[in-house]
Amino acid sequence: TPSTTGGAGVCGEHKGGGNGIAGISASGAGVYGKGGRLAGFFEGDVEVTGDIRLTNADCAEDFDVAETAIAEPGTVMVLNESGALQPSQHPYDKRVAGVVSGAGEYKPGIVLDKKDSDRPRKPVALLGKVFCKVDATQGAIEVGDLLTTSTIPGHAMKVVDSSKALGTIIGKALRPFRDGQGMIPILIALQ
């Protein structure tokens, strides 16, 4: 029943051990929710016996960002002395944390540690596919090349010195990039 006041449009309560609300469909969605702020809210555990399908591309986690940092999607980020993130500035930086999620056609499929804060926060891709700013001035990037931080702020470059790469790798290039600076999709693989 449509409702324009507080409460719920549909409410089900079972005082025993049964389901409060059950939705069953032979070929469509058993339960469908669409909301202005949230499509669903669950208080308590959720158990799923089938697959969970997320249509977006990466698993990200929110991190505090340094107050003065420009952290747009696709930017390579490193930890600063206070533990907040800022754009990378040095090649082969072991403080690399990842890439700000949400650039291009890839959006985060899941975001961990999302909470209200008095500090700016951004989702940083931990695994999956993400668009990343890249710099090809140190060498053309080919599909499958390992990427690390570069001298261009917030950009990744191809690993050209494998002896410096341990602990600085961001991921693998999914498309080639031959010259200058731009953005390509990468597979996050922090190492």
Buried (B, 14 or more C-beta within 10 A) or exposed (E): EEEEEEEEEEEEEEEEEEEEEEEEEEEEEEEEEEEEEEEEEEEEEEEEEEEEEEEBBBBBBBBBBBEEBEBEBBBBBBBBEEEBBBBBBBBBBEBBBBBBBBBBEBBBBBBEEEEEEEEBBBBBBBBBBBBBBBBBEBEEBEEEBBBBBBEBBBBBBBBBEEEBBEEBBBBBBBBEBEEEBBBBBBBBEBE
